[in-house]
Amino acid sequence: MSADHQFDDQLDPPLFRATLRPHRSLSERGILVVTIIAGVLALIPGLTFFLMGAWPIVGFMGLDILLLYWALTRSKQGEKQYEEVGLWPDAIRIRKVDIKGRIKEFELNPFWARLVTKLNAEDEVDSLHLIAKQQRIALGEFLNPADKTSFARTFGQELSRAKR
């Protein structure tokens, strides 16, 4: 791609730009603390089972703690994922980066694009798609409904303004 098709704002600043990232509440230290607390709490019944002679159960409880740590660290890897959405007078550019760092880029004409939302029971955005001609691009699938709603409102207004 040429330089004007990148998310480089130096030459041609966008009308709208957003970087969407999944929310992660636990840091690496937080994951360690949660795992240690779960391990300490598992010691209480584990010791009881061990003293009763049911020592194999202690191994399964240890396995539970390892699975908890694995699940939390796996979830943490999701923070590498993000989406960049840029709106220029002549183009909408979307860059999606997955957790493995693979990049997918899309470019749409804003005059043909429409933002389609699906609402949940609380009138918050459940899914968000940008549709133009034969392309249907999901946006912010990893966002919670409140964040999707906020993004959809802001981006929708800017897209309408760009079409005028």
Secondary structure, 3 states (H helix, E strand, C coil): CCHHHCCCCCCCCCCEEEEECCCCCCCHHHHHHHHHHHHHHHHHHHHHHHHCCCCHHHHHHHHHHHHHHHHHHHHHHHHHCEEEEEEECCEEEEEEECCCCCEEEEEECCCCCEEEEEECCCCCEEEEEEEECCEEEECCCCCCHHHHHHHHHHHHHHHHHHHC
